[in-house]
Amino acid sequence: MILYPSVDELLEQVDSRYSLIMLAAKRAHQVDEGAEELLDSYKSPKQIGHALEEIAAGKVKIKDSKK
């Protein structure tokens, strides 16, 4: 279960739970492979937690393919 950031807070940044899961998984893989950290500090010690915190902060978004 996710305690921080809350699911409601995350869904303000992403339009569906499915999109949230896909975005968080992709970003967690990037972080695991050495991608640049987008926040100064993290509450979570795990990559998936880092990804979720970045999404909640609005630092990671889904690229709009319609544009």
Stockholm file with secondary structure:
# STOCKHOLM 1.0

chainA/1-67         MILYPSVDELLEQVDSRYSLIMLAAKRAHQVDEGAEELLDSYKSPKQIGHALEEIAAGKVKIKDSKK
#=GR chainA/1-67 SS CCCSSCHHHHHTTSSCHHHHHHHHHHHHHHHHTTCCCCSSCCSCSSHHHHHHHHHHTTSSCCCCTTC
#=GC SS_cons        CCCSSCHHHHHTTSSCHHHHHHHHHHHHHHHHTTCCCCSSCCSCSSHHHHHHHHHHTTSSCCCCTTC
//
